Amino acid sequence: MGSGGSKKATPTVLMGYRREISNVSLMKVRHKKVVRIDEAGVETTSNTTSTNAKVTVSSTSKMENNLSTSLEEKTETVDMEVLKPMVEMGEGGTNVEGKTQVEGDTKTDTKTEGDAKTEGDTKTVHDSDLIKTIYCATSSEHMLRNFGKIDYNVNAYHGGRTALYFVSTTSIYYNTELFLVRSGYDGNHVQFKLLSKIIPSPEGYFNDQRNNYEVDEEGMLIADCNFDKNHIMMLTNDSNYGNLRNGVFVEMQGNKSSVEFPLNVNGGRNERGSGITLLLCSGGKKDESINTLYLILSETEGDKFSAKAISGEDKYEFSVNEDGCLCVSGPAGSRFGLWHNRDNLTQTPALTLHPFVSQTQYIDGKEAFSLMENVTEHAAIVILCSNSNGMEDSTVSSVYHLVIKGGTLVAANAISGCHGTNYKKSDLWNFEVIGGRLLASGPTGPCRYGVLSNIIASKEELKKSCKQDFCLATGESTKTKGDIEVTLKEIKGHVNKPSEICIMLDHKIIQLIPTDDLSQQNGSYSFRYIWKEDEREEGHYLIRVFAIRKHVRSGEDFYIELTNSPYSLIRQKSGVIYALNVASPVYQDMNGIVYSSEFSLFANFDSTFEMGTQCKAAGMPYNMANLSASILKTDDGFLYARARQAEQYNEFDHRFTYKVDDLPNGTFKLRLHLTQPTFHLEVNGKDVNDEVNQKINDIIEASGNLKTLTAYSVDINVEITENCLLIQSRSGSDVYKNSDYMYAFALLDNSYKDKTISESQLKEEEQEKHKLADKALPMNIAVTRKEMTVVGWSPNLLKNASGDIGVCDASGYGTEACFRTSFMWSEKYQEVNLLDHLTAEYLDSAPDIQVSEWYKQGHCSGGFYCFTAQLMSDDGQVIKEYTTGELGSLTNSDWTEASVTFSGYGPGVRIVTFSSKGKDDKYWQGYFGPFISAAGIRVKKESKPAKNDSFSDIDQTEVTTKRSSLEKMVTNILTSNQSMFEDLVDDKNLPVDRDFEKQTDMSDELAFGWKGGKKQTHKKREIRVFVSSTFRDFTLEREAISKKAFREINRLCVDRGVFFTYVDLRWGITTEQTNDGKTIAICLQEASINCCCMIDRCRPYFICLMGDRFGWSQREDKKDETLNMTFNYAIENNPNLKWIDNYRYNTSVTQLEIFHGVLNDPDDVKDKCFFYLRNLPSQDEVSPELYKRLVSESEWHKQQQEYLKSLIQKNSKISVKKFNKADEVSELIKQDLKGCVDQEFPIGSELTKLEQQGEAHAAFASQRCRVYIGNQNYFTEINKHRSQNISQPFIILGESGCGKSALVANWAKQIEDSEKDTFIFLHFIGSSADSAHYIKMIRRLFEEMKIFFSFDMQIPSSDTVLVHEIGKWLRMAGSLTKCVIVFDAVNQLDDGCGVVESTEHDLLWIPSEIPPNVFLLISTLPGRAMNACIEAGFPSMRVSPLQEYEKIQIITDYLEGIYGKTLTTEQKGMIINVKQTSNPLYLKSLLDEVRMFGSFRTLTNKISEYLSAESPQDLFAKILERLEEEFEKGQTPRKDLVRDATTALWCSNRGMSESELVELLDIPSAVWSPFYISLYENLVNRNGILNFFHDHLRQAVERKYLPTHEAKVKGYLCLADFHAAKETSDRTVEELPFLLTKAGQMDRLKETITDLDVFYRLSDNEDGIFELIKAWKTLGGFDLSEESYMSKVQKIPKEDIMQNSTYYCKLYR
């Protein structure tokens, strides 16, 4: 399936190589990656290439004539050398040099003969030899995008490159955008990030229309702009691409408070267009000065403009004078720096003053470097920063706004930034002003800087402002330059310095030429290398040549790439005259033919390029909807990735044309690569459709009469008579129904022969492709290994369900393509003959027929849609019909389903007709109407299939081979022969339902060998440490412990999958509180109330720091009123603390903590409690103030403390150590806790992803089993149905909060306690974000069954197979032991499509018959899922609201029996007599609030206040308000604590650990601990991960704190930034992709999942792989991932791979 004939060596990546940009030539090769596979199966990449003949292409059309009346028919030619039989391929062919003068230097542009100089060409502007700026202008007719090639190469090499990209669009709605552009090191990596945007029009059609970009094969940037006139400007920190000097300086004179800019806002629609301006402003007195950056949009006419502050205070006011010039008002003396994206609007250029700018570079950014001198008074400065620290995409870019006031830097605002690999963030630079010099320091490695300011500069200063002449790679004062010439025989080249030469062939070093072997002549050093015999094999090769130079500081070798390197060389196979990969890069097929890239051969940059015609071949490139399947199922599938179809923007000239000149005359064989029959194909004027289609039919018949889409390689004979090959197709108005698609073609002479591939090679390849298909293919792909079968329904009977063989676009509803519509009704129609799939007898029983389709609004909103379905008899009579009617104008931006289920229609139905149509409501040319996708016709299945009622496939394995697989099926096939099972599911006659289920009965032998299930229990992977000490004397120790010891332990725990938290109730009390004795008392009172609760939750981990102070205490003869109140309150509110009354006197608070935590039960905390006793320093060693804090309060206190120490030291079960300094105790604690971690959670004990999920659901159930006072009749009813061995699921129905989850959790616990051998699977849907996807839920069930029963077989990785096999696996499990499966809250299932209730709520994935010995228990709320249960006739039980007697029992047993709280008769009556307390969740939450309320006198009023809440959600809102009042306005308030904590939980994927919340909220334990205790009952703890106990609390948080989409996105981003700042771990990996997806941060999502460490962790388990596939599908398709990952791996140094072979082998696996 790959490049079978290519021999690739293991990639060797060189550190630090760079290629200097010469003044003579720009780069000539774009690193367009093409994944290839060598004979050893190693995937490599190669670059695109040109071809081997002169190409002449006719490029005229009515569309082009309409766009430019003066444009005449042209002929474009590219001369290229023909070498036969071996062909040398140079990137870009033979160039015709075009020169552009830039400051006296000469640059060479690659241009083709006949290129037209138009406004779309690059303009390099000169002003008295001073200014060099990159401008570009493009234009097109309305609704046609346009393009412009910019004089900017995206490969930055050492130091990286940062640019500002200004683009303004003139259309009926103006659109201006300012982008940050980050250039990669090499490989054509580039990243655009929108910095700011202005759309002055009202909310309308074009608000979401962005300007885009492309990169050609040479790495040159191409603007892809909106229609009408566009103007582009680039400002960069690299002097090779402009010098920033085009800015204009303006200053308010004297006391004037306004000034006019030399900028006219009226651009003129036809001549000039709109403009965009960057304005740097500063002015005013020092304390009141203003410093702002503005973006200005100037329109075409009518004195219209818009201003937007992008950084700083928006206090300047703008206006337009009578001449149309922009004016500004502000503080007197204000200064301005102005940069405008057009070169023809500024007035009187001879009188224009310029602001100071500079471009500098430095070889090591970590060293402070001067950017400017004489920085005084006020100034606004913009700094463009960049850095590199590797190859490929390893660069970072940032833009800063510096605010200077009175010569002092008061702010350095990071406006925007982005980064590639090897970076975690972009904000890496620091700035300071010292002695009037602006200094910058940043990341290690070479850096570039560009400075824009509003400080006036002289011409002389500007001429000296560029300081980028030295070599940034090595630090040498001059640059190393050279070039190479590559032929089929040899490589020749020269360099300007004596250097060692490194030659690489396909990433492998093949030759190092020593310096002494170079020949010197005229100051140049030349070299030569002749190809060796084994380097002359046929194929496509990438050649790179470097000069090796030493770094002036480190002495390290740096590889500097020479001009014309990389070079793409083709040694074409004998007999191949010409080969082209249509609309795609170069590719070498399994036969050894190298198909050249179309990009360089047919790229179009004449005047029509701006009008949207990017290719001389005409026609539109077509992304194959079935790309993944085609690649996997077809040899050389990459040839079928993209096609060119006979369709253009001009609807009257649909065609494509390929004309190749300079070919030899004679008879040849033309090989065409197609995926369907042709209709209008001509070769050299001859109609070849009959011949082509006959050969396709022959292939189909030879392959088993396949009718589905597949790939065909067809050979026909052609006659070349005029040295020319012309392949063309011109379709008429029916282009959408029968357009021709061309994927690739090759011209072969009579000597050509295909390679012989053995049967074993083919079989091995097929097996590998099948494995990859199951791993990678999304479920709804248009062509898969088999069509998805929903259990209980037929497969989708529609063909081309999304219209992707017609007019298609990317990204349908769960599909790779969708049907798009235009300004006239665009309709698709299909008839399905049901007799082709089902028997007449079954059809006459009137089975349900479901017809559905998904649609959404068009590109720019609006449009109309209509959907019609009919049931017909065989003679065409309509029996039943449904239509939506004409819907519109549409406003649904999300996919919406139109569907109908026909039932009870009677006998006679034989045909189902389906039609849908859509059109735009704006009548625009093009396809801007509604999108239509994923149509379907399904019939409720009969129990036995009709003939051929199974799967469709493009597999070409012979039927006899498959039948032999079926005949070998035996009763234990699923456990003994998984590969056989893989073959079986491809069978055209796959048995289903009861017949097949009988075959999967477990044999007696297998059942006898089963030794019982493996029930796994795990200790809670959490360490909570309670830290006890006196208050005043351990400040230094607590700081050292938290910053050193606990940080190290936390890092260790993260690596072991353990959550670490510490509680120190003394930490966080401020200096002011320390000085306020009363405040200290209040804080300690709070601590004493909570400490025992926190000690219990931290048990057995206890740390105590002891010095000479005894702490807060009282004597009987000297009582402390506050402390007595503390004792009284603690005893009253916690019955378990009555024992402390015996220690009211002569005991400190710290001593109580020690008693409760350790001394009361030392065996319980053995080896987990640690005491550290500080030796009192002498008075000479510390300051008098510190010594005073360390010594005992009094002699009495000293005696009490010594007694307490003696109690501890004489207990042999307690670890006691002594220390002198804070760092000593920090190290002691670290070592002791590390020992605990190693003992409890040794390396290798980490939970798998499956175990983590199981523990999470167990924790959710355990939380609901804490207190359960339910109706035992429910248990009896469930057990009764289970004992009847029913063959259907048993359903628990009920309203939200009625106790369904608690019921099933407690029932399951009873079963678990009484039936030790029963397999129990609990899944609480909605308990976390990853629990709601039904496919993941089913996969988890399979994995648990496999472990419990020790099944020796693979879990299906295909979603389709997974759903299909549930019944079979359950049958196997039930034959071994009793099974209980619980799916709680199926109403909360969510497939991630964004639809509230989607098809998974129809529960069609549930087996139609539950096997014996298996009990499936399901709970659901009212809605689609409940309706599905009722319609299916599943037995059910409804959970009723609580009755009054039940409420009384709960109040009595819960409050009095457990917590010792008593309510008055009046209070009980208030609770019992209201309707809302009939909801168990409401009642329990209310009682929790009541028992924690402190004042009994006001309790009645509080109960009344709570009862005003009419629903659980309203009650939780009041609870949130109570928490706000208590913790945001109390003695230790923390603003927005409740909001920040609960929204973090709401936004998270799995939840948050306590330590993560404390770190995120940045609060001390003294504030966090009481808040956590108050919230504890409403949380569930899943192995250290906290989340909401019930969805009602989640909903209350959403309604109160996250009511808008913007608020949610802000929450997701905040949490994403928090996790992104941490080291990569399993926690960050399970949160970041989810958060970035939710926040819509697609660039960051791609960056995250392509990080190899992230990939390593996610790919370690099935769930992680699922998340990867889902993320790539979100980004546009899983097929994008391969290139991304391979490019990452290839840049890793070989020595790193060898040192970490295990790690990298796993990556490749």
Salt bridges, closest charged atoms under 4 A:
GLU20 OE1 - ARG18 NH2 2.53
ASP79 OD1 - LYS54 NZ 3.17
GLU119 OE1 - LYS229 NZ 2.36
GLU177 OE2 - LYS197 NZ 3.49
ASP186 OD2 - ARG544 NH2 3.60
ASP216 OD2 - LYS149 NZ 3.02
GLU218 OE1 - LYS149 NZ 3.98
ASP224 OD1 - ARG145 NE 2.79
ASP238 OD2 - ARG161 NE 3.04
ASP238 OD2 - ARG448 NH2 3.99
GLU251 OE2 - ARG335 NE 3.53
GLU313 OE2 - LYS315 NZ 3.43
GLU367 OE2 - ARG553 NH1 2.73
GLU373 OE2 - ARG437 NE 3.56
GLU377 OE1 - ARG335 NH2 2.37
GLU392 OE2 - LYS33 NZ 3.98
GLU392 OE1 - HIS189 NE2 2.57
ASP393 OD1 - ARG182 NH1 2.95
GLU476 OE2 - LYS497 NZ 3.74
GLU476 OE2 - ARG549 NH2 2.63
ASP483 OD1 - HIS494 ND1 2.90
GLU490 OE2 - LYS492 NZ 3.93
GLU490 OE1 - ARG528 NE 2.37
ASP506 OD2 - LYS8 NZ 2.67
GLU537 OE1 - LYS7 NZ 3.63
ASP557 OD1 - LYS550 NZ 2.80
GLU561 OE2 - ARG544 NE 2.92
GLU598 OE2 - ARG644 NH2 2.47
ASP635 OD1 - LYS769 NZ 3.41
GLU647 OE2 - ARG820 NH2 3.99
ASP653 OD2 - ARG655 NE 3.18
ASP653 OD1 - ARG730 NH1 2.43
ASP662 OD2 - LYS54 NZ 3.92
ASP715 OD2 - LYS669 NZ 3.85
ASP715 OD1 - ARG671 NE 2.86
ASP749 OD2 - LYS84 NZ 3.85
ASP754 OD2 - ARG671 NH2 3.04
GLU765 OE2 - LYS769 NZ 3.93
GLU766 OE2 - HIS770 NE2 3.74
ASP774 OD2 - ARG785 NH1 3.25
ASP809 OD2 - HIS859 NE2 3.80
ASP844 OD1 - ARG910 NH1 2.99
GLU853 OE2 - LYS828 NZ 2.66
ASP920 OD1 - LYS922 NZ 3.53
ASP921 OD1 - LYS922 NZ 2.92
ASP955 OD1 - LYS633 NZ 3.70
ASP955 OD2 - LYS962 NZ 3.80
GLU982 OE1 - ARG785 NH1 3.60
ASP986 OD2 - HIS770 ND1 3.87
ASP986 OD2 - ARG785 NH2 3.03
ASP987 OD1 - ARG963 NH1 3.93
GLU997 OE1 - ARG1371 NH2 3.40
ASP1001 OD1 - ARG1371 NH1 2.93
GLU1022 OE1 - LYS1020 NZ 3.84
ASP1033 OD2 - ARG1174 NH2 3.34
GLU1037 OE2 - ARG1174 NH1 3.10
GLU1039 OE2 - LYS1043 NZ 2.93
GLU1048 OE2 - ARG1051 NH1 3.16
ASP1064 OD2 - ARG1038 NE 3.73
ASP1096 OD1 - ARG1099 NH2 2.87
ASP1096 OD1 - HIS1156 NE2 2.99
ASP1117 OD1 - ARG1115 NE 3.39
ASP1141 OD1 - ARG1144 NH2 2.82
GLU1153 OE2 - ARG1066 NH1 2.57
ASP1163 OD1 - LYS1213 NZ 2.15
ASP1164 OD2 - ARG1099 NE 3.85
GLU1193 OE2 - ARG1109 NH2 3.94
ASP1223 OD1 - LYS1044 NZ 2.83
GLU1227 OE1 - LYS1230 NZ 3.42
ASP1232 OD1 - LYS1217 NZ 2.68
ASP1238 OD1 - ARG1056 NH2 2.97
ASP1238 OD2 - LYS1234 NZ 3.01
GLU1240 OE1 - LYS1019 NZ 2.98
GLU1240 OE2 - LYS1168 NZ 3.35
GLU1251 OE2 - HIS1018 NE2 3.55
GLU1277 OE1 - LYS1280 NZ 3.73
GLU1277 OE2 - HIS1281 ND1 3.72
ASP1313 OD2 - LYS1309 NZ 3.17
GLU1315 OE2 - ARG1282 NH1 2.86
GLU1344 OE2 - ARG1340 NH2 3.94
ASP1359 OD1 - ARG1339 NH2 3.36
GLU1365 OE2 - HIS1364 ND1 2.84
GLU1400 OE2 - HIS1401 ND1 3.82
ASP1402 OD1 - ARG1424 NE 2.89
GLU1409 OE1 - ARG994 NE 3.56
GLU1456 OE2 - LYS1468 NZ 3.38
ASP1488 OD2 - LYS1484 NZ 2.93
ASP1488 OD1 - ARG1491 NE 3.12
GLU1489 OE2 - ARG1522 NH2 2.53
GLU1505 OE1 - LYS1502 NZ 3.53
ASP1514 OD1 - ARG1599 NH2 2.72
GLU1524 OE1 - LYS1600 NZ 4.00
GLU1525 OE1 - LYS1529 NZ 3.52
GLU1526 OE1 - ARG1522 NH1 3.07
ASP1536 OD2 - ARG1539 NH2 3.25
ASP1540 OD2 - ARG1534 NH1 2.70
ASP1540 OD1 - ARG1539 NH2 3.02
GLU1554 OE1 - ARG1024 NH1 1.65
GLU1556 OE1 - ARG1627 NH2 2.83
GLU1559 OE1 - LYS1622 NZ 2.64
GLU1577 OE1 - ARG1266 NH1 3.30
GLU1577 OE1 - LYS1484 NZ 3.90
GLU1577 OE2 - ARG1491 NH2 3.58
ASP1591 OD1 - ARG1594 NE 3.92
GLU1598 OE2 - LYS1608 NZ 3.26
ASP1617 OD1 - ARG1644 NH1 2.90
GLU1623 OE2 - ARG1051 NE 3.78
ASP1626 OD1 - ARG1657 NH1 2.94
GLU1630 OE1 - LYS1249 NZ 3.08
GLU1630 OE2 - ARG1550 NH1 2.67
GLU1630 OE2 - ARG1627 NH1 2.82
GLU1631 OE2 - ARG1627 NH1 3.12
GLU1647 OE2 - HIS419 ND1 3.00
ASP1651 OD2 - LYS424 NZ 3.95
ASP1653 OD1 - ARG1657 NE 3.53
ASP1660 OD1 - LYS1706 NZ 2.34
GLU1662 OE2 - LYS775 NZ 3.38
GLU1662 OE1 - ARG1339 NH1 3.90
ASP1663 OD1 - LYS1336 NZ 3.83
GLU1667 OE2 - LYS1336 NZ 2.27
GLU1667 OE1 - LYS1670 NZ 3.52
